[in-house]
Amino acid sequence: MDRREYWESLYSEEYDTFTKYNVCGEDWFEQYTDGGRKIVDFISSLRAEYSGSDCSLLDLGCGNGQFLLLLDPTKFTKILGLDYSFSAIEMAKKMGDKQNSPIDWLQADVFSLPLRVKDGNWTIIHDKGTLDAIELQGRELVCGYVQVVVDLLAPNGYFIVTSCNKTLDELVSILHGKLSFYRNLSYPSFRFGGQEGAVLVTAAFMK
Ligand SMILES: C[S@@+](CC[C@H](N)C(=O)[O-])C[C@H]1O[C@@H](n2cnc3c(N)ncnc32)[C@H](O)[C@@H]1O
């Protein structure tokens, strides 16, 4: 099974469970992020610091959309969640409709985006687990993905990325010369083999 089929089958099961029993699926890393709220607060603080009046947000690989639905949409001029899994986006649409949410949803591959996304000049690009998922498809894809993010971001815009596979130093190195490190969120750390590591990294980079 390739990676795309894997995500499709996972979200298709979630979608069935949601339609039958009204049970939401997984918001990734929710056990470390207080159900996503730590990252919502992180985004809100960056939003408050952003001096421009218009602030748009694009979530690359939004999954079932649960995370985006935690944000206060009135703080953004537009929010778009996209994912290449058809079932993930169907589920996001259903949950969004239930909340009367103004968030837009789109089924699309980050490597083949329609013009309306490419021309978005996005203020904030959010990624929770998508860089990790893309790396699993092929390490060589990471460079291309970073370029997609850089091209989509508006000047002074933020890329906010959460990874369970990378350290902060590794993220800084991947984005070196393209985006500058701005700030990160702290998570519990552990010691292993004489080294200290965090369970998760969330960091904001600026264009
Ligand atoms: C670990 S999940 C995270 C989902 C969501 N961000 C969350 O935090 O719950 C990774 C997501 O990336 C999506 N994804 C992976 N590669 C993608 C690609 N090339 N284009 C669009 N979505 C992709 C998968 O379908 C999956 O929903």
The ligand as an SDF file (V2000), in Angstrom:
LIG
                    3D

 27 29  0  0  0  0  0  0  0  0999 V2000
   -0.0170   12.9180   10.3470 C   0  0  0  0  0  0  0  0  0  0  0  0
   -1.3810   13.3690    9.3280 S   0  0  0  0  0  0  0  0  0  0  0  0
   -1.7690   14.9270   10.0530 C   0  0  0  0  0  0  0  0  0  0  0  0
   -3.1640   15.3890    9.7630 C   0  0  0  0  0  0  0  0  0  0  0  0
   -3.5490   16.7090   10.4610 C   0  0  0  0  0  0  0  0  0  0  0  0
   -2.6260   17.7710   10.1100 N   0  0  0  0  0  0  0  0  0  0  0  0
   -3.5980   16.5600   11.9510 C   0  0  0  0  0  0  0  0  0  0  0  0
   -2.7700   17.1720   12.6450 O   0  0  0  0  0  0  0  0  0  0  0  0
   -4.4860   15.8450   12.4580 O   0  0  0  0  0  0  0  0  0  0  0  0
   -0.5830   13.8410    7.7900 C   0  0  0  0  0  0  0  0  0  0  0  0
   -1.5540   14.3440    6.7260 C   0  0  0  0  0  0  0  0  0  0  0  0
   -0.8240   14.7560    5.5880 O   0  0  0  0  0  0  0  0  0  0  0  0
   -1.6010   14.4390    4.4460 C   0  0  0  0  0  0  0  0  0  0  0  0
   -0.6840   14.4370    3.2800 N   0  0  0  0  0  0  0  0  0  0  0  0
    0.4600   13.7200    3.1350 C   0  0  0  0  0  0  0  0  0  0  0  0
    1.0380   13.9880    1.9510 N   0  0  0  0  0  0  0  0  0  0  0  0
    0.2490   14.9130    1.3310 C   0  0  0  0  0  0  0  0  0  0  0  0
    0.3190   15.5730    0.0800 C   0  0  0  0  0  0  0  0  0  0  0  0
    1.3200   15.3370   -0.7900 N   0  0  0  0  0  0  0  0  0  0  0  0
   -0.6430   16.4540   -0.2360 N   0  0  0  0  0  0  0  0  0  0  0  0
   -1.6740   16.7110    0.6380 C   0  0  0  0  0  0  0  0  0  0  0  0
   -1.8010   16.0890    1.8300 N   0  0  0  0  0  0  0  0  0  0  0  0
   -0.8420   15.2020    2.1840 C   0  0  0  0  0  0  0  0  0  0  0  0
   -2.1930   13.0620    4.7940 C   0  0  0  0  0  0  0  0  0  0  0  0
   -3.3020   12.7300    3.9980 O   0  0  0  0  0  0  0  0  0  0  0  0
   -2.5480   13.2700    6.2590 C   0  0  0  0  0  0  0  0  0  0  0  0
   -3.8540   13.7790    6.4060 O   0  0  0  0  0  0  0  0  0  0  0  0
  1  2  1  0
  2  3  1  0
  2 10  1  0
  3  4  1  0
  4  5  1  0
  5  6  1  0
  5  7  1  0
  7  8  2  0
  7  9  1  0
 10 11  1  0
 11 12  1  0
 11 26  1  0
 12 13  1  0
 13 14  1  0
 13 24  1  0
 14 15  1  0
 14 23  1  0
 15 16  2  0
 16 17  1  0
 17 18  1  0
 17 23  2  0
 18 19  1  0
 18 20  2  0
 20 21  1  0
 21 22  2  0
 22 23  1  0
 24 25  1  0
 24 26  1  0
 26 27  1  0
M  CHG  2   2   1   9  -1
M  END
$$$$
